[in-house]
Amino acid sequence: MRKLIFDADIDAPVQHVWNVMLDLDTYREWASAFHDGSTYEGGWNEGDEIRFLGPNDDGTTGGLAAIVETSRPGELVAMRYVAEVDAGGENRESPVVGMRESYAFSGTGGPTTVTVELEVPDDWAPMMMDAWPKALGRLKEVAESA
């Protein structure tokens, strides 16, 4: 398991960046850096289950399910993964179970810094090290133009 940390400075107020990152329509825009068609189902409040979903190569939908453990609007959202999701249902024995991911937002009147921390299986690290900087760059574009 590897812990990865990524950040980006975005020229917009914290609450705006929070909204752009987590609102479903704008989430789809920046998360397309992972897969075209990336989306989520669920909510960002503490205790909510959220499913991060996208198309698989075979045309089915797959992804990960998480429980939101911490949600402080405009500051932090942190999740713990509870299952891998595919057309056959949920796999709660997957190596992703127990992994954590968080998005922290900081800034006072100037740019907002978004810091993403995640735990991934070692073999996922190269993909995430490629995708997250692209996703944060896309988030920056969307937030600064909205």
C-alpha positions in Angstrom: 0.0 0.0 0.0 1.3 3.4 -0.9 0.3 6.8 0.4 0.2 9.5 -2.3 -0.2 13.3 -1.8 -1.1 15.8 -4.6 -1.9 19.5 -4.4 -2.9 22.4 -6.5 -3.3 26.1 -6.0 -6.5 27.4 -7.5 -7.2 31.1 -8.0 -10.7 31.1 -6.5 -12.2 31.2 -3.0 -12.3 28.0 -0.9 -16.1 27.6 -0.9 -16.2 28.0 -4.7 -13.4 25.4 -5.1 -15.2 23.0 -2.7 -18.4 23.4 -4.7 -16.7 22.8 -8.1 -14.9 19.8 -6.8 -17.9 18.1 -5.3 -20.9 19.2 -7.3 -21.9 16.3 -9.6 -21.9 18.3 -12.9 -18.4 19.9 -12.3 -17.1 16.7 -10.7 -17.8 14.9 -14.0 -15.7 17.6 -15.8 -12.6 17.3 -13.8 -12.8 13.6 -13.0 -12.8 12.8 -16.7 -9.0 12.9 -16.3 -9.4 9.4 -14.7 -12.0 8.0 -17.3 -14.4 9.7 -19.6 -17.8 9.1 -18.0 -16.5 9.3 -14.4 -19.3 10.1 -12.0 -20.5 9.4 -8.5 -23.7 8.4 -6.7 -24.4 9.3 -3.1 -23.5 12.3 -0.9 -20.6 14.1 0.8 -22.0 14.3 4.3 -20.6 12.3 7.2 -21.9 8.8 7.2 -23.0 8.9 3.6 -22.1 6.1 1.2 -20.6 7.4 -2.1 -19.9 5.3 -5.2 -17.2 6.5 -7.6 -18.2 5.0 -10.9 -17.0 4.9 -14.5 -17.2 2.7 -17.6 -15.1 -0.4 -17.9 -13.5 -1.6 -21.1 -16.2 -4.2 -21.6 -19.0 -1.6 -21.5 -20.1 -2.3 -17.9 -19.8 0.2 -15.0 -17.4 -0.3 -12.2 -15.8 1.6 -9.4 -15.4 2.0 -5.7 -17.8 2.5 -2.8 -16.8 4.5 0.2 -18.2 5.9 3.5 -17.7 9.6 4.2 -16.0 9.6 7.6 -15.4 13.4 7.9 -17.1 16.3 6.1 -16.4 19.8 7.1 -17.7 22.0 4.3 -15.0 24.3 2.8 -12.3 22.5 4.8 -12.1 18.7 4.5 -13.8 15.6 3.2 -12.4 12.2 4.1 -13.5 8.7 3.0 -12.8 5.1 3.7 -13.3 2.6 0.9 -15.7 -0.3 1.7 -16.0 -2.2 -1.6 -15.1 -2.5 -5.2 -18.2 -2.3 -7.4 -18.8 -4.0 -10.8 -21.7 -5.4 -12.8 -21.8 -8.4 -10.5 -22.3 -6.3 -7.3 -20.0 -5.3 -4.5 -16.8 -7.0 -3.5 -16.2 -6.2 0.2 -13.2 -8.5 0.3 -11.3 -6.4 -2.3 -7.8 -5.1 -1.5 -9.3 -1.6 -1.7 -11.4 -2.2 1.4 -10.0 0.0 4.2 -8.1 2.4 1.9 -8.6 6.1 2.7 -8.8 9.2 0.5 -9.2 12.9 1.6 -9.6 16.3 0.0 -8.4 19.3 2.1 -9.1 22.9 1.2 -7.1 25.8 2.6 -6.8 29.5 1.9 -7.8 32.9 3.3 -8.8 35.4 0.7 -6.2 34.4 -1.9 -5.8 31.2 -3.8 -7.2 28.0 -2.5 -4.8 25.0 -2.0 -6.5 21.7 -2.6 -4.5 18.7 -1.1 -5.5 15.2 -2.0 -4.2 12.3 0.1 -4.9 8.7 -0.8 -3.8 5.2 -0.1 -3.6 2.8 -3.1 -2.3 -0.7 -3.8 1.3 -0.5 -5.0 0.3 -1.5 -8.5 -2.2 1.4 -8.7 0.3 4.0 -7.8 1.7 4.7 -11.3 -1.9 5.2 -12.7 -2.8 7.6 -9.8 0.5 9.4 -10.1 -0.4 10.1 -13.7 -4.1 10.8 -13.3 -4.3 13.0 -10.2 -2.1 15.8 -11.4 -4.2 15.9 -14.6 -7.4 15.8 -12.6 -6.3 18.7 -10.3 -5.2 20.7 -13.4 -8.6 20.2 -14.9 -10.2 21.1 -11.5 -8.2 24.3 -11.6 -9.4 25.1 -15.1 -13.0 24.5 -14.3 -12.9 26.4 -10.9 -11.1 29.4 -12.4 -13.4 29.7 -15.3 -16.7 29.2 -13.5 
